[in-house]
Amino acid sequence: MIEIISITLVAAATLLSAASLYFLLGKRGIEMFQEYRQMFTESANVSMRDMVMVANPQRLFYANVIAMIVLPIFVGLVTRDFIIAGVIFVLIAALPQIMYRSMQKKRLLKFEQQLPDAMAMLAGSLRAGASLSIAIDSMVREMPPPISHEFELFLREQKLGADFDTAITHMEHRVPVLDFQLVIAALRISREVGGNLTEVMDSMADTLRKKHMMEGKIKSLTAQGKMQGIVMAFLPIFLGIILMFIEPDAMGKMFTTEYGWVTLGVIVIMEFLGFLTIKKITSIDV
């Protein structure tokens, strides 16, 4: 019975908030809503296309809008704190873009890891006497996504009438990876000038594999330094929260006096500079 009453209250609050927004914002609010929907659907459409995913942008938009309305109201009713509800609203609004960037980063990283094996397979097929298109088709059937999806799109574009340069340019835009740009440059040079593409692919596969091994060693050696930077950044916050519970009167002056605000400002600036310094030291580009 309590759950039914809670759901009824949430639904009533949602309808009331939607009606209030409509009457308060009026025509301008509707225009802002339409602009946001267009921006969201266009961004979602491009994002899904780049990651070779099938999703309805309109459904994603309405799901995002419902979450932006229902969850903050529900959190506000439960916690009685509208600041937390506002934070939830901002997080939900930014969540789609954060998720896309995270998924895109993971996809590109996996593509980069698969590239040496793909180049070795291409070199083996070319050495056996296959043409470049047949070698790519064989590699697509053997390799897992995402590299198989990208090369499959490349072959489909060629079958639909696009020339080699156009299809490879589209693929380069979809996969902005430096190692892959080297592969594309080698393919273009081989088609325009000629040369032994098999040896080029073998050499690139070996070079990329050694590069990834070196990057793995560097990550393992700098992992401790990165963890120290994270601990250094969050340790004062953790200690401040503990001291707030232990000595609330003494810590309260940190947030209610001018000297306290100045001290907090200095702490934030120094922590930020220290974190950036450690990040700069532990970020080694191969």
C-alpha positions in Angstrom: 0.0 0.0 0.0 2.8 2.4 0.9 4.6 1.6 -2.5 1.3 2.4 -4.4 1.0 5.7 -2.5 4.6 6.6 -3.3 4.2 5.9 -7.0 1.0 7.9 -7.0 2.8 10.9 -5.4 5.7 10.7 -7.8 3.4 10.6 -10.8 1.3 13.5 -9.5 4.5 15.5 -8.8 5.8 14.8 -12.3 2.6 15.9 -13.9 2.4 19.0 -11.7 6.0 19.9 -12.5 5.5 19.5 -16.2 2.3 21.7 -16.1 4.2 24.3 -14.0 7.0 24.4 -16.5 4.6 24.7 -19.4 2.8 27.7 -17.9 5.9 29.4 -16.5 8.1 29.1 -19.6 5.3 29.3 -22.2 6.3 29.5 -25.8 10.0 30.1 -25.1 10.1 26.9 -23.0 8.6 24.9 -25.9 11.2 26.3 -28.3 14.0 25.4 -25.9 12.5 21.9 -25.5 12.4 21.5 -29.3 16.0 22.8 -29.6 17.2 20.4 -27.0 15.4 17.5 -28.6 17.0 18.3 -32.0 20.4 18.6 -30.5 20.1 15.4 -28.5 18.7 13.3 -31.4 21.4 14.6 -33.8 24.2 13.9 -31.3 22.8 10.5 -30.5 22.4 9.6 -34.2 26.0 10.5 -34.9 27.3 8.7 -31.8 25.4 5.5 -32.6 26.5 5.6 -36.2 30.1 6.1 -35.3 30.0 3.1 -32.9 28.0 0.9 -35.4 25.1 0.6 -33.0 21.4 0.5 -33.8 19.2 2.7 -31.5 16.3 5.0 -31.9 17.4 8.6 -31.0 13.8 9.6 -30.3 13.3 6.9 -27.7 16.7 7.7 -26.1 15.6 11.4 -25.9 12.3 10.6 -24.2 13.9 8.2 -21.8 16.4 10.9 -20.9 13.7 13.5 -20.4 11.6 11.2 -18.2 14.7 10.4 -16.1 15.5 14.1 -15.8 12.0 14.8 -14.5 11.1 11.7 -12.4 14.4 10.9 -10.6 15.1 14.4 -9.2 11.5 14.7 -8.0 11.7 11.3 -6.4 15.0 12.1 -4.7 13.7 15.5 -3.5 10.6 13.8 -2.0 12.7 11.1 -0.3 15.6 13.3 1.0 13.8 16.6 1.4 16.9 18.2 -0.1 16.4 20.1 -3.3 20.2 20.7 -3.7 20.7 16.9 -4.1 17.8 16.8 -6.5 19.4 19.6 -8.6 22.7 17.7 -8.6 20.9 14.5 -9.8 19.2 16.6 -12.6 22.5 17.9 -13.8 24.1 14.4 -13.7 21.3 12.9 -15.7 21.5 15.7 -18.2 25.2 15.1 -18.7 25.1 11.3 -18.5 24.4 10.5 -22.2 27.5 12.5 -23.3 29.6 10.9 -20.6 28.5 7.4 -21.6 29.1 8.1 -25.2 32.7 9.3 -24.6 33.4 6.4 -22.4 32.1 3.8 -24.9 33.9 5.6 -27.7 37.2 5.6 -25.8 36.9 1.9 -25.0 36.0 1.1 -28.6 39.0 3.0 -30.0 41.3 1.4 -27.5 40.1 -2.1 -28.4 40.5 -1.2 -32.1 44.0 -0.1 -31.5 44.8 -3.4 -29.6 43.4 -5.5 -32.5 45.3 -3.6 -35.2 48.6 -5.5 -35.1 46.9 -8.9 -35.5 44.7 -7.5 -38.3 47.8 -6.3 -40.1 49.5 -9.6 -39.7 46.5 -11.4 -41.1 46.4 -9.0 -44.1 50.1 -9.7 -44.7 49.6 -13.4 -44.6 46.7 -13.3 -47.1 48.7 -11.0 -49.4 51.7 -13.4 -49.2 49.4 -16.2 -50.2 48.5 -14.4 -53.4 45.1 -12.8 -52.5 44.2 -9.3 -53.6 43.8 -6.5 -51.0 40.0 -6.7 -51.1 40.0 -10.4 -50.6 42.5 -10.1 -47.8 40.4 -7.5 -46.0 37.3 -9.7 -46.5 39.1 -12.7 -45.0 40.3 -10.6 -42.1 36.7 -9.3 -41.5 35.4 -12.8 -41.2 38.2 -13.9 -38.8 38.6 -10.8 -36.5 36.1 -9.8 -33.8 34.5 -6.3 -33.5 35.1 -3.4 -33.6 37.9 -3.7 -36.2 35.8 -6.2 -38.3 32.8 -3.8 -38.3 34.9 -0.9 -39.6 36.6 -2.8 -42.4 33.2 -4.4 -43.3 31.8 -0.9 -43.7 34.8 0.0 -45.8 34.1 -3.0 -48.2 30.4 -2.2 -48.3 31.1 1.4 -49.4 33.3 0.1 -52.2 30.6 -2.3 -53.3 28.1 0.5 -53.4 30.3 2.5 -55.8 32.7 4.5 -53.6 36.3 4.6 -54.7 39.2 3.5 -52.4 40.2 6.9 -51.3 36.7 8.0 -50.4 36.0 4.8 -48.4 39.3 4.9 -46.6 38.8 8.6 -45.8 35.4 7.9 -44.2 37.0 5.1 -42.2 39.7 7.4 -41.0 37.1 9.9 -39.8 35.3 7.2 -37.9 38.5 5.9 -36.2 40.7 8.8 -35.2 43.6 6.6 -34.0 47.2 7.6 -34.7 48.4 4.0 -35.4 45.5 3.5 -37.8 46.5 6.7 -39.7 49.9 5.2 -40.3 48.2 2.1 -41.8 46.0 4.2 -44.0 49.1 6.2 -45.2 50.8 2.9 -46.1 47.8 1.7 -48.0 47.5 4.9 -50.0 51.2 5.0 -50.8 51.2 1.4 -51.9 48.2 2.1 -54.3 49.7 5.3 -55.7 53.4 4.5 -55.9 53.5 0.7 -55.6 55.9 -1.5 -53.6 55.8 -4.6 -51.5 52.6 -4.2 -49.4 53.2 -7.5 -47.7 56.5 -6.4 -46.2 55.0 -3.1 -45.2 52.1 -4.8 -43.4 54.5 -7.2 -41.7 56.7 -4.4 -40.6 53.8 -2.3 -39.3 52.3 -5.2 -37.4 55.7 -5.9 -35.7 56.2 -2.2 -34.9 52.7 -1.7 -33.5 53.0 -4.9 -31.4 56.3 -3.7 -29.9 54.7 -0.2 -29.3 51.8 -1.7 -27.4 54.2 -3.8 -25.3 56.2 -0.7 -24.4 53.0 1.2 -23.5 51.9 -1.7 -21.3 55.2 -1.6 -19.4 55.0 2.2 -19.0 51.5 1.9 -17.6 52.5 -0.7 -15.1 55.5 1.4 -14.0 53.5 4.6 -13.7 50.4 3.0 -12.0 51.8 3.6 -8.5 52.4 7.3 -9.3 48.9 7.7 -10.7 47.4 6.1 -7.6 49.4 8.4 -5.4 48.0 11.4 -7.3 44.4 10.1 -6.8 45.0 9.4 -3.1 46.6 12.8 -2.6 43.7 14.6 -4.2 40.9 12.8 -2.2 42.7 12.3 1.1 42.1 15.9 2.3 38.4 15.6 1.4 38.1 12.4 3.3 39.9 13.8 6.3 37.7 16.9 6.2 34.5 14.8 6.3 35.8 12.8 9.2 36.8 15.9 11.1 33.3 17.4 10.5 31.8 14.4 12.4 34.5 14.5 15.2 34.8 18.3 15.7 31.9 20.0 14.0 32.3 23.2 15.9 36.0 23.6 15.0 35.5 22.6 11.4 32.4 24.8 11.1 34.6 27.9 11.2 36.2 26.7 8.0 33.0 27.4 6.1 31.6 30.4 8.1 34.6 32.7 8.4 36.7 34.7 5.9 39.9 33.0 7.0 38.3 29.6 6.6 37.2 30.4 3.0 40.7 31.7 2.2 42.2 28.5 3.6 39.8 26.4 1.6 40.7 28.3 -1.6 44.4 27.8 -1.0 43.8 24.0 -0.3 41.8 23.6 -3.5 44.3 25.4 -5.6 47.3 23.5 -4.2 45.6 20.2 -4.5 44.7 20.9 -8.1 48.2 22.0 -9.0 49.7 18.9 -7.3 47.3 16.6 -9.1 48.1 18.2 -12.5 51.9 17.9 -11.7 51.7 14.2 -10.8 49.5 13.6 -13.9 52.0 15.3 -16.1 54.9 13.4 -14.7 53.2 10.0 -15.0 51.8 10.6 -18.5 54.4 9.3 -20.9 53.7 9.3 -24.6 55.3 6.6 -26.7 
